[in-house]
């Protein structure tokens, strides 16, 4: 079974919309808030490289979607 991870931010409305869509689709996923979780922020930097937009959907360790319906929120992944 595929492992889905949602990297986002509590302050990003597009993260909320993607979460709601995943829940509506009854997809199991793990959610990480990159503004509050330093380990998740580090993982997202490794996965997405220079990408600084959330939400980011990762399946089995690979980025499959950045943003939600062409929109996203910029985040600072370089802060400690």
C-alpha positions in Angstrom: 0.0 0.0 0.0 1.3 3.5 -0.9 2.4 5.8 1.9 1.1 9.3 1.4 2.7 12.3 3.3 1.2 15.8 3.2 3.7 18.5 4.0 2.0 21.8 4.7 1.4 24.6 7.1 -1.4 25.4 9.5 -1.6 28.9 8.1 -1.9 27.8 4.5 -5.5 27.5 3.2 -4.4 25.3 0.3 -2.9 22.8 2.8 -6.4 22.6 4.4 -8.1 22.1 1.1 -5.7 19.3 0.1 -6.2 17.7 3.5 -10.0 17.9 3.1 -9.8 16.4 -0.5 -7.6 13.5 0.8 -10.1 12.8 3.6 -13.0 13.0 1.2 -11.2 10.5 -1.1 -10.7 8.3 2.0 -6.9 8.3 1.4 -4.8 7.5 4.4 -2.0 10.0 4.9 0.4 11.4 7.5 0.5 15.2 7.8 3.4 17.3 8.7 3.5 21.1 9.6 6.8 22.3 8.3 6.6 25.6 10.2 6.3 23.8 13.5 8.2 20.5 12.9 11.9 21.0 12.3 12.4 17.3 11.3 9.6 17.5 8.8 11.1 20.7 7.4 14.4 19.0 6.9 12.8 16.0 5.2 10.9 18.3 2.8 14.1 20.1 2.0 15.7 16.8 1.0 12.6 15.7 -1.0 11.8 18.9 -2.7 15.2 20.6 -3.1 14.7 24.3 -3.8 10.9 24.0 -3.7 9.5 26.5 -1.1 5.8 26.0 -1.7 3.3 24.0 0.3 1.3 21.9 0.3 3.5 19.1 -1.0 2.1 15.6 -1.5 4.7 12.8 -1.3 4.0 9.2 -2.2 6.5 6.4 -1.4 9.2 9.0 -0.9 8.6 10.9 -4.2 7.0 14.3 -4.7 3.8 13.8 -6.7 2.2 17.2 -6.3 3.2 20.7 -5.3 0.4 23.1 -4.5 -3.3 22.7 -4.7 -5.1 23.5 -7.9 -2.3 25.7 -9.1 -2.0 27.6 -5.8 0.2 27.3 -2.8 1.8 29.2 0.1 5.5 30.1 0.3 7.3 28.9 3.4 10.8 29.4 4.7 12.4 26.0 5.0 15.8 27.4 6.0 14.8 28.7 9.5 15.9 26.6 12.4 
